[in-house]
């Protein structure tokens, strides 16, 4: 039975297509689910309120290395409302994480 638009295989097909077309998304997703990255974020901020990371943080350098791209540091230094900054805020603020329903086992 062939998949049809909206059929049971459509979601997987879109996911595989996006992973092939945008491999950086897979790399960033892997980094954001890596507990070591959360540790780097906490170490960068000393468990304080989040600020823009800029290009000097260990997490940013780690992410740039994983991506083989130089852009995460400069981008985070000027974009205070990106989804990546939101994730960083959730890592640093357990109350915010609890409010979103995100749990780390």
Rosetta blueprint (number, residue, H / E / L):
1 X L
2 X L
3 X L
4 X L
5 X L
6 X L
7 X L
8 X L
9 X L
10 X H
11 X H
12 X H
13 X H
14 X H
15 X H
16 X H
17 X H
18 X H
19 X H
20 X H
21 X H
22 X L
23 X H
24 X H
25 X H
26 X H
27 X H
28 X H
29 X H
30 X H
31 X H
32 X H
33 X L
34 X L
35 X H
36 X H
37 X H
38 X H
39 X H
40 X H
41 X H
42 X H
43 X H
44 X H
45 X H
46 X L
47 X L
48 X L
49 X L
50 X L
51 X L
52 X L
53 X L
54 X L
55 X L
56 X L
57 X L
58 X H
59 X H
60 X H
61 X H
62 X H
63 X H
64 X H
65 X H
66 X H
67 X H
68 X L
69 X L
70 X L
71 X H
72 X H
73 X H
74 X H
75 X H
76 X H
77 X H
78 X H
79 X L
80 X L
81 X L
82 X L
83 X H
84 X H
85 X H
86 X H
87 X H
88 X H
89 X H
90 X H
91 X H
92 X H
93 X L
94 X H
95 X H
96 X H
97 X H
98 X H
99 X H
100 X H
101 X L
102 X L
103 X L
104 X L
105 X L
